[in-house]
């Protein structure tokens, strides 16, 4: 699989919409439910919540989501603590035209993972 080259914001949104079903399928296989928030006009903001007890850790989830999105998995992810116990990371999934508006997260997935609650 090769990276997609994006020239317009409309193409970027269409790309995100096209990969979302694959990302949801991969998250489900990892034991997570995947939710979408945001406009898909800059980055793809997704939220993953553990759905079954036998879910993978957040690094494995991020690796498999990135692989499903663009075919290239990162070896390590940098996580940032967010409100309500979620952890977030960001990774690129496509090439964007250098003439598009310079936004730091253009062509990225922002993945927030909710931690499983202790019983």
Backbone bond lengths (Angstrom), bond angles and torsions (degrees), N, CA, C in turn:
res aa  C-N    CA-C-N  psi(-1)  N-CA   C-N-CA  omega(-1)  CA-C   N-CA-C  phi
1 X - - - 1.454 - - 1.524 108.34 -
2 X 1.310 117.44 135.35 1.457 120.57 178.00 1.523 109.87 -109.29
3 X 1.315 115.37 157.92 1.456 119.99 -179.94 1.513 110.14 -68.16
4 X 1.306 115.47 146.41 1.459 122.81 177.37 1.523 108.26 -84.86
5 X 1.335 116.31 139.30 1.464 121.43 175.67 1.525 107.77 -100.28
6 X 1.314 117.49 125.30 1.459 124.07 -175.00 1.525 109.25 -110.54
7 X 1.338 116.38 131.69 1.463 120.93 -179.27 1.528 114.24 -109.04
8 X 1.342 117.82 -21.29 1.464 120.37 -177.16 1.529 109.87 -137.75
9 X 1.329 115.57 163.13 1.469 119.44 176.35 1.519 111.25 -65.73
10 X 1.328 117.97 -33.09 1.472 120.28 176.27 1.527 110.44 -63.37
11 X 1.333 117.16 -41.78 1.468 120.55 177.09 1.520 110.59 -64.19
12 X 1.333 116.79 -38.33 1.458 120.77 179.40 1.523 110.45 -62.78
13 X 1.325 116.88 -46.63 1.462 120.30 178.80 1.524 110.60 -62.23
14 X 1.330 117.65 -43.01 1.472 121.34 178.91 1.531 110.79 -62.67
15 X 1.324 116.69 -39.23 1.468 120.32 177.30 1.524 110.55 -62.24
16 X 1.328 116.51 -48.33 1.466 119.78 178.62 1.530 111.00 -58.03
17 X 1.333 116.89 -44.71 1.464 120.04 179.11 1.524 111.40 -62.20
18 X 1.336 116.30 -35.36 1.465 119.42 -178.26 1.524 112.73 -71.20
19 X 1.338 118.28 -30.84 1.463 119.88 -178.25 1.517 113.33 -91.03
20 X 1.320 117.70 -16.24 1.466 120.57 -175.60 1.534 113.07 -56.47
21 X 1.336 120.41 -44.48 1.473 118.36 177.93 1.532 113.02 -59.65
22 X 1.330 118.42 -38.44 1.474 121.34 177.53 1.520 110.97 -65.35
23 X 1.331 116.12 -38.80 1.457 119.55 -179.89 1.524 110.94 -67.03
24 X 1.315 116.39 -41.15 1.471 120.21 178.21 1.525 110.73 -64.40
25 X 1.319 116.90 -41.18 1.466 121.17 178.45 1.531 110.69 -62.71
26 X 1.311 117.10 -43.91 1.465 120.90 179.73 1.524 110.85 -66.35
27 X 1.333 116.74 -42.38 1.468 119.74 177.66 1.523 110.67 -61.15
28 X 1.311 117.39 -41.87 1.466 121.51 178.83 1.524 110.30 -60.56
29 X 1.343 116.77 -41.79 1.460 121.00 178.44 1.523 111.49 -64.97
30 X 1.314 116.89 -23.75 1.473 122.89 178.54 1.521 112.49 -89.99
31 X 1.336 117.36 -3.49 1.458 120.87 179.51 1.512 114.84 92.41
32 X 1.341 117.51 20.33 1.458 122.56 -177.95 1.526 111.42 -122.74
33 X 1.314 115.47 152.52 1.462 122.25 166.81 1.524 106.05 -99.61
34 X 1.316 116.18 142.33 1.458 121.26 -176.43 1.510 109.52 -116.16
35 X 1.327 117.12 129.55 1.457 122.94 176.80 1.516 110.29 -117.68
36 X 1.306 115.92 155.39 1.454 122.89 -177.68 1.520 108.94 -113.67
37 X 1.328 116.34 140.54 1.465 120.49 169.42 1.519 107.62 -144.59
38 X 1.292 116.77 154.88 1.456 120.63 -178.11 1.523 112.15 99.89
39 X 1.319 114.90 176.56 1.466 121.41 -171.95 1.521 114.34 -92.11
40 X 1.322 118.28 -13.29 1.469 123.50 -174.91 1.524 111.83 64.03
41 X 1.318 118.53 22.98 1.465 122.40 179.99 1.525 112.27 -102.51
42 X 1.299 117.00 -2.32 1.462 121.19 178.18 1.520 108.61 -137.17
43 X 1.314 115.67 -61.79 1.455 121.19 177.78 1.520 108.56 -130.55
44 X 1.314 115.60 171.75 1.462 120.80 178.11 1.517 106.92 -106.79
45 X 1.332 115.90 104.05 1.464 122.09 -179.07 1.516 109.20 -89.53
46 X 1.327 116.09 116.25 1.457 119.97 178.56 1.521 110.30 -128.61
47 X 1.323 114.24 149.79 1.457 122.48 -179.76 1.522 107.26 -120.16
48 X 1.318 116.75 129.04 1.465 121.48 177.83 1.522 108.57 -112.69
49 X 1.327 114.84 131.13 1.462 120.65 177.18 1.520 108.61 -122.64
50 X 1.335 117.88 133.25 1.466 119.13 176.78 1.526 109.59 -57.05
51 X 1.327 116.14 133.14 1.460 120.11 -175.02 1.510 112.06 -113.45
52 X 1.321 115.87 -24.18 1.466 121.34 177.25 1.523 108.13 -133.49
53 X 1.337 116.05 159.95 1.464 119.66 -179.36 1.525 112.31 -62.40
54 X 1.316 117.66 -34.75 1.468 122.20 -176.18 1.526 110.87 -90.80
55 X 1.342 117.69 58.41 1.462 121.47 178.06 1.526 110.08 -97.38
56 X 1.330 115.81 154.88 1.466 120.83 179.04 1.527 109.19 -77.36
57 X 1.342 116.49 167.49 1.464 118.76 177.32 1.531 109.92 -75.07
58 X 1.311 116.67 168.36 1.461 120.90 -173.56 1.529 112.96 -64.53
59 X 1.337 117.97 -32.44 1.466 119.58 178.17 1.524 111.42 -65.92
60 X 1.314 116.44 -42.85 1.468 119.81 178.55 1.523 110.41 -66.65
61 X 1.318 117.39 -39.72 1.466 120.37 176.58 1.526 110.20 -60.23
62 X 1.327 117.98 -48.83 1.463 121.60 -179.17 1.530 110.68 -61.01
63 X 1.324 117.40 -42.51 1.465 121.06 179.41 1.523 111.06 -60.99
64 X 1.317 116.28 -44.69 1.468 119.82 -177.68 1.519 112.36 -73.37
65 X 1.332 118.27 -33.01 1.469 121.10 175.16 1.526 109.63 -67.13
66 X 1.326 117.22 -43.57 1.460 119.67 179.05 1.529 110.81 -64.19
67 X 1.301 117.52 -42.03 1.458 121.61 178.06 1.529 110.52 -60.67
68 X 1.331 117.27 -42.13 1.470 120.95 177.89 1.522 111.86 -67.26
69 X 1.323 117.24 -32.28 1.464 121.38 -176.93 1.519 112.89 -76.36
70 X 1.336 116.44 -41.31 1.471 118.18 -171.41 1.510 114.63 -138.06
71 X 1.321 117.82 -4.38 1.454 120.36 178.03 1.513 115.12 84.11
72 X 1.333 117.75 2.81 1.461 121.00 -177.97 1.528 108.48 -129.91
73 X 1.321 118.71 108.50 1.465 119.63 178.49 1.521 112.20 -86.54
74 X 1.311 116.54 143.44 1.470 121.20 172.89 1.526 107.86 -83.95
75 X 1.310 115.96 152.30 1.457 120.53 179.16 1.530 111.52 -79.87
76 X 1.348 116.22 -36.35 1.463 120.50 -177.49 1.517 109.87 -136.82
77 X 1.295 115.26 145.47 1.461 121.73 178.40 1.518 108.62 -119.11
78 X 1.322 115.70 145.11 1.460 120.44 174.33 1.521 107.40 -98.97
79 X 1.303 115.77 123.94 1.452 122.03 -176.63 1.520 109.74 -105.87
80 X 1.321 114.68 145.30 1.461 122.02 178.03 1.522 108.65 -125.70
81 X 1.323 115.92 132.39 1.459 120.16 177.66 1.526 109.51 -70.13
82 X 1.324 115.86 135.89 1.463 123.42 -179.92 1.525 108.74 -124.36
83 X 1.334 117.83 170.02 1.467 120.25 179.08 1.530 112.80 -58.24
84 X 1.310 115.16 155.10 1.466 124.59 175.17 1.525 113.26 65.09
85 X 1.323 117.17 23.49 1.454 120.73 174.10 1.517 115.98 83.17
86 X 1.324 117.63 6.82 1.471 117.36 179.30 1.517 109.80 -86.78
87 X 1.326 114.13 156.40 1.460 122.55 177.32 1.519 107.20 -119.44
88 X 1.339 117.00 142.20 1.463 120.16 -175.08 1.519 111.24 -130.41
89 X 1.323 114.16 147.06 1.458 122.34 173.47 1.516 107.82 -142.55
90 X 1.315 115.78 163.41 1.456 121.53 -179.74 1.522 108.83 -136.15
91 X 1.340 116.29 143.31 1.461 119.39 178.25 1.521 110.23 -151.38
92 X 1.350 116.89 147.93 1.464 120.73 -179.71 1.522 111.11 -74.67
93 X 1.350 115.48 148.96 1.463 120.17 178.99 1.522 113.62 -134.23
94 X 1.333 117.60 -3.31 1.465 120.21 178.49 1.516 109.58 -159.81
95 X 1.328 115.65 164.13 1.466 122.31 174.08 1.511 108.26 -90.22
96 X 1.311 117.61 138.92 1.457 120.73 176.32 1.521 109.59 -119.06
97 X 1.309 115.39 148.35 1.452 123.13 -179.72 1.525 109.20 -60.21
98 X 1.320 116.40 134.27 1.464 120.40 -177.64 1.529 112.75 -66.04
99 X 1.322 117.71 -14.83 1.466 120.70 179.80 1.527 112.70 -89.82
100 X 1.339 116.83 -6.42 1.458 120.09 177.22 1.519 108.40 -69.78
101 X 1.327 117.21 161.16 1.475 119.61 178.96 1.527 111.14 -52.86
102 X 1.290 115.50 136.18 1.468 120.87 -178.47 1.529 110.76 -78.00
103 X 1.293 115.90 91.85 1.453 122.00 176.25 1.520 107.34 -114.17
104 X 1.327 119.05 134.10 1.464 120.58 -172.54 1.523 114.41 -62.51
105 X 1.319 118.53 -24.79 1.461 118.78 -176.21 1.524 112.81 -110.41
106 X 1.315 118.13 14.55 1.458 121.50 179.51 1.523 110.12 -59.82
107 X 1.329 116.75 126.79 1.450 121.14 179.04 1.518 114.81 80.17
108 X 1.317 116.81 23.56 1.459 122.25 -177.90 1.523 111.75 -119.42
109 X 1.318 114.61 158.66 1.460 121.96 165.97 1.518 106.88 -102.32
110 X 1.312 116.50 129.10 1.463 122.87 169.30 1.522 106.20 -102.98
111 X 1.309 116.12 110.86 1.466 122.55 -176.15 1.513 109.46 -107.14
112 X 1.336 115.70 120.36 1.467 121.18 172.86 1.521 107.49 -108.28
113 X 1.318 116.48 131.47 1.452 121.88 -178.42 1.520 108.83 -117.39
114 X 1.310 115.47 123.59 1.463 120.64 175.08 1.526 107.99 -79.60
115 X 1.303 116.02 139.95 1.453 120.60 177.79 1.529 109.38 -81.80
116 X 1.308 116.62 145.36 1.455 121.02 176.11 1.521 108.18 -67.44
117 X 1.316 117.05 139.42 1.457 120.36 179.71 1.525 109.93 -79.00
118 X 1.315 114.65 145.51 1.471 119.84 177.23 1.513 109.07 -74.23
119 X 1.295 116.12 142.46 1.484 119.79 179.51 1.496 110.58 -102.98
